């Protein structure tokens, strides 16, 4: 099982420098960020598939949700619940 660092205080986002983030939402143990280009990046606890990577893996590193890119979907908004992630495209 992956160790997931839980931040109890504000922290800088560790994303590639060329990305401009337009929105961020936090669940109870995961985070999602939308870029100005409409890409979704998620990281944290993924036990229930809330990271959107097609598995139940957790990750301390932000990863782009590739399924949305493959489908040609541009994310406009993201909202995280305790164990869920909702997007508006």
N, C-alpha and C positions, 0 to 999 in steps of 0.2 A: 504494500500500500504506500502511496506517495505521501510525503509529509507536506502539509499545506500550512504555510505561515499565516496566522490570523493577525491582522493589523488593528490595534485598538486606538490608533491615532492616524491623522492624515499622512498619506505617503505619495511620493511622486509616481506617476505611471511610467512603467518601463516598456515603452513602445518604440518601434523604429523612428528615428528622428525626423524622417520626411513626412510622417503621418500627422495630420491635424485632427484632433479629436473634437467632435461637435456635441457629444452627449455621453454621459457615464451614468450607470445605475448599479447599485449594490444590492445583492441578496444577503441572506444570512451568512453565507460562506463563499460566495462567488461574486465576480464583478464582470460587467460587460461594458464595452466602449464602442461607440459608433464614430467612424471617421467622416470627414467632410466629403469623401469620395463614396460614402455609402457602404463601407465594409464594416463587418461586426467582428470584434476581437473579444474573447472571453478567457477567463482564468479563475482558478480557485477550486473548490470542492465540486466534483462532477458525478457523485454517486447516482443521481437520478437522471443523468443525461442533460442536465440544465445548461451545460456549456455548449451544446449543439454540435459536437464533433462526431456524432454517431456512435458514441460509446459511453461508458460510465467512468472514464478515467479522470483523475484530477490533475491540475497543472498549476505550478506557481508562475509559469511564464505565459504571457498573453499570446494567444494563438488566433489566427484568422479563421472564421467559420467558412471553410471551403465550399460546403454545399450551396451556400447562398451565391457565391461567385460563379460556380458551375451552372446554376440555374439562371444566372443573369439578373439576380434580384439586388436592388439597391435599398439598403436599410435607411429609413427616415428617423425612426425612434425606437428606443429600447426601454423596457421596464422589467426589473428583476423582482421576483417574489422570494419567499424563503427558500424554495427549492425549484423555482421555475424561472424561465426567461421568455419574455414576450417581445416580439418585434412588430413594427408597422413598416411595410414596404411600399 
